[in-house]
C-alpha cells in the first residue's frame, strides 16, 4: 500500500469525537426514506435515505485528510470485515477503510447507515482512539 500524507492528531481527535454521538442509545442514522413514488407518467422514483444531519456531517469530515485516492475498494472492505486486522490497522489502512465507507454511498443508497449499524465505523473510531494514545 502506497504511503500518503497522514491525518494529524487534531484530525483524529475531531473524527473520534463522533464515536459517542453516532453510537448513543436510540440514535438512528436514517431519519426516513424518501422517493419510491409512482409518477404520473408511470415511472417510479427510486427511494433514498434522508440521513440524520450528524451522519452527513461525519461523512463529510471523513473526506478531506482521510481520503485515500489510491484505495482498492475490495481490499478496503476485506480489511474492514476482519476485526482482528482492524484492531491493529495502521493510519494508512484506516484511510483506505474510511474511504470505502465514505464513497460507498455513491454506489448504494443506505451504505452509510450500514457502515454505522454493522459497527464498522465504531471499530474504526475505537482503533483511532488507540492510535491517538500512542501518538501522545
N, C-alpha and C positions, 0 to 999 in steps of 0.2 A: 504494500500500500504506500503510495507516494506521500511524503510528509508535506503538509501545507501549513500555513500560519495557524497558530492555535489560539483558541479563546483565552482571554485573560482571567485572572482570579475574579475580577469585577464582573465579567460576563457570566462566569459560573455562579457567582452569588445571585445575580439577577435571575438566572434561569431556575436555580434551586428554590428560590423564594416562592415559586408556583406550586411546589410539592404539597404543602398543607392545604392550599386552596383548591387544587384540582382533585384532591382526594378527601376533601371534607365530607363528613357524613351527609348523605342526601344530595350531594352535588350530581347534577345530570349534565353531561356535555351538550346534548342536543335539547333545545327547548321544544321544538316540534319540527315536523316535516312539512314542507310547502310543495306546491305543484301537484302533479299526478291528476290533473283535472282534464276532463274531456272538453275540447274546444268546439265551437260552433261548426267548424269545417270537418269535424270528426276525428281530428288528430288528438293525441294525448300528450300533455306535458309530462316530462319526467320529474319524479319527486326529488327533492334535495333538502338537506338538513339546514335548519336555522339554528346555528350554534349559540351557546351562551357566550357573551362578549369576552369572558375570561379565556375561553378556549381560543377564540380568534386572536386575542392579544398574545397568548402564549405561543401560538404557532407563527405569528408574525415575528416575535422576538427570536423564535427558533431558527429564523433565517439569519441574515447578516453574518456574524462571525462564526456561526455554526454550520453554514452550508459547505458541503464538500462537493466541489464542482466536478470531481472525477470519480464519484462514488459508483459502485456497481450495485444496482437495486437488489438483485438476488443475493449477493454476498452480504449486503447490509441486513437483509431480512433474516438470513440464516444466523448471523451473529445475534440479532435481536431475540430470536426464539431460543437461543442457547443460554439459559440462565447462568450456567457455570462460566461460560465465556464472558457474559455481560458483567459478572461480578469482578472480573479482572481487566475489563476493557480499558484501553488507553484513550486519551482525548481524541486522537486521530480516528479511532474506531467509533467512538461516540458521535463524532461529527458525521460519519457515514450513516450510522443508525438513525440519528436525528434527521438527517437529510431525507432518508427513506420515509420517516414519519411525516415530515412536513410536505413533501412532494406527492405523497400517495393520494391526497385528497383530489389532486388534479385528474386522477385516473379512476377513482372510486369514491362516489359520494358516501359519506359516513366513515371514511378511513380515519379521520382524526379521532372520532368518538371510539372507534375500535382500538386504536393505539392506547387511549386512556383507559378504557374499560377492561382491556385484557392485561393491564398492568405494565405494559412496555415502557410507557413514559415514566411511571413510578420507579421502575428499576433503573432507568437511565438517570433520573434525578438522584436516586439514592447512591448510585455509583459516583455521580458528580460530587455529592456531599463528601464521600470518602476521598476523592481526588483533592477536593478543596482543603481538607485537613492535612493531607500530605504536602500541599503547596505552602501551607502557612508555617 
